[in-house]
Amino acid sequence: EDEAKYEVEVAKGGFAAGITADKFRPHVILIDMHLKDIDGREVAKQVKANPDLQLTKVVAMSGKMTDEESKGLLAQGFDGFLRKPFHVRQVIESIEDSMAVVY
């Protein structure tokens, strides 16, 4: 079964993601590491610096990073990594894994 009961908000770009995160207060944010308007690392940094998003987990997504680069993301404030292309089940597992620590 590839269905889970989650409420999903989509933001096109880093600026919109920041506004959406402030309003929506998500448990998990999935960030494409190759956004056109802002570096995904900067988005993660801003999320982690926001007291209202203290418990929010941040998962990076990329198909262009080496294994070494993806491992380095954990040291940069990310809580997980999804390599593209991925299946819906992998997204759900990543969300559940990152939330299991807190909830």
Buried (B, 14 or more C-beta within 10 A) or exposed (E): EEEEEEEEEEBEEBEEBBEBBEEBEBBBBBBBBEBEEBEBBEBBBBBBEBEEBEEBBBBBBBEEBEEEEBEBBEEEBBBBBBBEEEEEEEBBBBBEBBBEEEE
